[in-house]
Amino acid sequence: MDVKKNTEGTSRKSFPLPPKKGRNRGWKKWVKFIWTGLVAVVLGIAALFFAVSQGFLGEMPEVQELDNPDIYVASEIYSADDVLLGKFEKEKTQPVTFSDLPPFLVYALQAKEDERFKEHSGIDLQAVARAVVYGGDRGGGSTITQQLAKLLFTPDPASNKIKRGFQKLKEWVVAVSLEKRYTKEEIIQLYLNKFDFLYNANGIEMASRIYFNKTTKQLTLPEAAMFVAMLENPVKNNPKRNPERAKQRRDVVLSQMLKTGYLDQETYDKAVNQPVVLDYQPVKSIDEGYSAYYKSHLRKEIETYLTDYEKKTGKTLNLFKDGLKIYITLDSKMQRYAEDAIKEHMTELQASFDREQRGRKDAPFYFIDKKQMNDIMMSAVKRTGRYKQLKAANVSEDSILIDFNTPTRMSRFTWKGEEEVEMSPWDSIRYHKQIAQAGLMSMVPGTGEIKAWVGGINWQHFQYDHIKQGKRQVGSTFKPFVYATAIMNLGMTPCSQVSNATYRKGTWTVEGSGGSLALKDALAHSKNPVAVRLIEMTSPKKVIQTARDLGVTEDIPNEYAIALGSSDITIYEMLGAYSTFANYGNYMKPEMIWRIEDANGRVIKEVEPVVREVMNEKYAYTMIELMKGVAQFGTASGELGRRGISKAVEIAGKTGTTNNNSDGWFMGITPNLATGVWVGWEDRATHFRSTGEGQGAKMALPIWAIFMKKVWADKTLGVTPEDKFVKPSDWTDGCQNLQGLGGGYGDEGPLPTLEDLKNPTIEEPVKNNTRSPGRKEDNVNETLNSGDEIDFNK
């Protein structure tokens, strides 16, 4: 115990005061906890931003990309005759500088999108807080710089909220980096140059020209406000698609300019009272027209080669940025002749089909009920971008159907050019289903070089390639594979006789006209009973193997009906197979690319030809002789004559027509050029009623004839009507016994016995034959001079 003295000198005892009962202790704990939490949050945010900036949470753009976000060097495509056919470019645009932007466009942008644009450094925390508190109802939290970051580096929104959150963090980091590297004026310039205003209007200058037919400098205040409104949603606020909503959102922009002091009341009143008046001037995309089809295929092949190159070298090349040189086998003249041939014939064919459909309530469909029609239409609806967009926005199915049945302004395809109409999306789909489609491919049999590739009639409306993507029933163009199998395996010759009597097996019937025919006559007139008997004698399995050897990879069922063309095969594979006959029995894979070089001329890829021997040259020439009969006196002879092509011209060909005239084919081979043509419709329920109009000789052959006449007339191409097929040295009249040449009778054993024919190996039963109403049953091939109908149901 302490003893202390007081001032008077007396002593007293001193005791320590008792501790205060936690009065200050709890407060200090809370202060410490709050500060610790704040420090942890700050450190956590800093760590998160650091992780994002370093790419730990997903790939980030390189510094060079941030410094040069607009540097794209297009890759160029050069034809075999050294013509620049096109480019692979990121976008078609006409960049403008900040000085080209009218002041009220910049003011409108800042007033609507980013009021404090000049004050922040990429992120506006006040706007972020407002967006969080009000859920975005009073404006978003993204600055102009963040929107630019999104355009440049994260254009596609993530599929869920968590991923989108990480994307937003990346945009913040990139926005701050962009603010360090660019002035505010440069950021606005980049943003307006990069934005896609739809209809190929990439950037503000292209948008000004397309929507208003003027330069950006010439924009009026209401027009500038219209474009700023489109930044919010270029689809919903589009003045071409939704003029009423577009004006409403434009006026919101003008109102915001009034509130922020960029406009006075008089100017505002004058601007909002002006209607939205467009002077729409469409600009063709780099991917429209015919060229888009071969470019689409070309791009896929190039990307494969670039991926292989990266695996081998570790170097990454970008088709749209790195200025590659692609040298392809297409000939610019042949490509143009092919495009012209399709347009010339299809214009007439479509007019004929439209006349047939006039007044039909079920047009353009035949022989299906209302439920089937509705199923076809709904399937098409669900493939559209419009449907997918509405579905993604959680719009109900009933509301989507109401939208699809509501008339709106749109463009539709005609052979005279784009036609602006007001119709519902549903009616637009049905209209375009009436448009006939076509595909043409031409190649050199001896080298595999593809010289022309026309995958469709118009990329903007029909983005489906009928050369390598589209698989259609091939009809009687499959019969040469059956005949080739019989010649190789049974020792048959063009003079071998086969019964043409009606063929019956179980419930399956293939109508014939009786008697026996030589193979050359049977193929020339496309006699179905002969083809079925040949596949029965050789077996479907051996025919399928022949098709495989000839480069056909598509599914082919193990059944007799394949002899009549029940399989779906591409023009690409069919033409490669037919070219084998003209190339002395050697299959040559069709190729479009010669080589690819980088911007410095270094070879990235040189394509080596893929070749394999399929049959002896005598077998191959025998098939040429058989198919020459098709052009000289068979199913193609009448139309070739009407097209002014002499019988003296050596053409080995085959026509093909499928059930109900849904598909028309012609495969035509000349000594130095093989060309395949298909014509049909998107749906097999759409077709000509009669075989007279719908056969391959009428639908597809005319395109081939027009194309070849143009090619023959151009002496610079070196393809003439005087060219002759080269006969093997010991080939005489084509009717000698061809056994013993390898892969023939001696290798396959004796001819099948009667018991073999009674019990063929079939995996699936072939269904009953049916015919369309009003079709002639007997000898229809000779009557119509076309043949090629398939007497089966697939």
Sequence and secondary structure as in RCSB ss.txt:
>XXXX:A:sequence
MDVKKNTEGTSRKSFPLPPKKGRNRGWKKWVKFIWTGLVAVVLGIAALFFAVSQGFLGEMPEVQELDNPDIYVAS
EIYSADDVLLGKFEKEKTQPVTFSDLPPFLVYALQAKEDERFKEHSGIDLQAVARAVVYGGDRGGGSTITQQLAK
LLFTPDPASNKIKRGFQKLKEWVVAVSLEKRYTKEEIIQLYLNKFDFLYNANGIEMASRIYFNKTTKQLTLPEAA
MFVAMLENPVKNNPKRNPERAKQRRDVVLSQMLKTGYLDQETYDKAVNQPVVLDYQPVKSIDEGYSAYYKSHLRK
EIETYLTDYEKKTGKTLNLFKDGLKIYITLDSKMQRYAEDAIKEHMTELQASFDREQRGRKDAPFYFIDKKQMND
IMMSAVKRTGRYKQLKAANVSEDSILIDFNTPTRMSRFTWKGEEEVEMSPWDSIRYHKQIAQAGLMSMVPGTGEI
KAWVGGINWQHFQYDHIKQGKRQVGSTFKPFVYATAIMNLGMTPCSQVSNATYRKGTWTVEGSGGSLALKDALAH
SKNPVAVRLIEMTSPKKVIQTARDLGVTEDIPNEYAIALGSSDITIYEMLGAYSTFANYGNYMKPEMIWRIEDAN
GRVIKEVEPVVREVMNEKYAYTMIELMKGVAQFGTASGELGRRGISKAVEIAGKTGTTNNNSDGWFMGITPNLAT
GVWVGWEDRATHFRSTGEGQGAKMALPIWAIFMKKVWADKTLGVTPEDKFVKPSDWTDGCQNLQGLGGGYGDEGP
LPTLEDLKNPTIEEPVKNNTRSPGRKEDNVNETLNSGDEIDFNK
>XXXX:A:secstr
 EEEE TTS EEEE      SSTTHHHHHHHHHHHHHHHHHHHHHHHHHHHHHTTTTS    HHHHH TT  B E
EEE TTS EEEEE S  B    GGGS HHHHHHHHHHH TTTTTSSS  HHHHHHHHHHTTTT  S  HHHHHHH
HHH  S  SSHHHHHHHHHHHHHHHHHHHHHS HHHHHHHHHHH B STT BSHHHHHHHHHSS GGG  HHHHH
HHHHHHH TTTT TTT HHHHHHHHHHHHHHHHHTTSS HHHHHHHHTS           TT SSHHHHHHHHHH
HHHHHHHHHHHHH     TTTB  EEEES  HHHHHHHHHHHHHHHHHHHHHHHHHHTT TTTTB S  HHHHHH
HHHHHHHTSHHHHHHHHTT  HHHHHHHHTS EEEEE  TT  EEEEE HHHHHHHHHTS EEEEEEE TTT BE
EEEE  S TTT    TTTT  EE GGGGHHHHHHHHHHHH   TT EEE S EEETTEEE    SEEEHHHHHHT
T HHHHHHHHHHH HHHHHHHHHHTT  S   SSGGGGGT SEE HHHHHHHHHHHHTTTEEE  B EEEEE TT
S EEEE    EEE S HHHHHHHHHHHHHHHHTSTTHHHHHHTT  TTS  EEEEEE GGG EEEEEEEETTEEE
EEEEE SSTTB  SSHHHHSHHHHTHHHHHHHHHHHHH GGG   TT      TT  SS S  TTSSSSHHHH S
   HHHHHS   SS        TT   TTHHHHHT      S  
